[in-house]
């Protein structure tokens, strides 16, 4: 008889590994864990960003913010400059259009006075006029008339840069528009006067750069600090700083103005504005159209004593005012 030994099954409860159809099993104190779960745990452990990746991300974000900020600053600068230019263009256009009307209606007669650069006796003596120019003449435009008396169609018109440092109009372009009454209708209001009576003797404020006349002067160019002009002669078409003896010999008056926008002007005080106006040269003999404006621009470009943002806010303009045929 053969004894058959009984084989006891191997006990796998001591943490040994066995192969199964569904993967490797590991006996642990807390149960069975599959290799698939281990791989999932390992994958989760590597899913977070590394320190290098975070540094690169933050660096790219900072770079984008800087680029966007520079773009906004550039756009704001361009917009501000555009608004400044539109501001000066708008004001200067109104001024030059007003001048065009006044000069077109100028009374050009030999028996009435005309005060301007280079005029001599028997007219009001204008002289060389270093720095800002002045001009006064009769024109067939409306003005500020006195409350009584019969109004004539003629006014006394004058332009100047106010040089009175105590005035609120200091270093600003003013226009006089004094409406005149007919001769013989008033004993107190002066009508248009004929030679040998002159503008300078009858209305001193019209030919002065600082004498006040609150009833007739008004600020027409609050941002205009430099005013210069010359004459285009009919005889030869050249520019001159001296008018012909007969006013009808003037084909046109060429006016140049320097204008600073209000935002740039606050960067300068009155003394600096006056000094800058003095650095802009006068018309001289044998100049050609556009030459004075180029000289002014070169002066501004080479200026190193004033804040650059203020100087860059200055605009220069030049216009020809052709005079109408002589008034009969």
Secondary structure, DSSP 8 states (H G I E B T S, - for coil): ------------TTS--EEETTEEEEEETTEEEEHHHHHHHHHHHT-S--HHHHHHHHHHHHHHHHHHHHHHHHHHHHHHHHHHHHHHHHHHHHHHHHHHHHHHTB---TTS--B-TT--TTS-------SS--EEEEESS--B--SSS-EEEEEEEEEEE---TTSTTTTSEEEEEEEEE-TTS-SSS-----TTS-HHHH-HHHH-SS---TTTEEEEETTEEEEEEEEEETTTS-EESS--SSGGGEEEEEEEEEEE-HHHHTTS-HHHHHHHHHHS----TT--TTHHHHHHHHHHHT--SS-HHHHTTEEEEEEEEE--S---
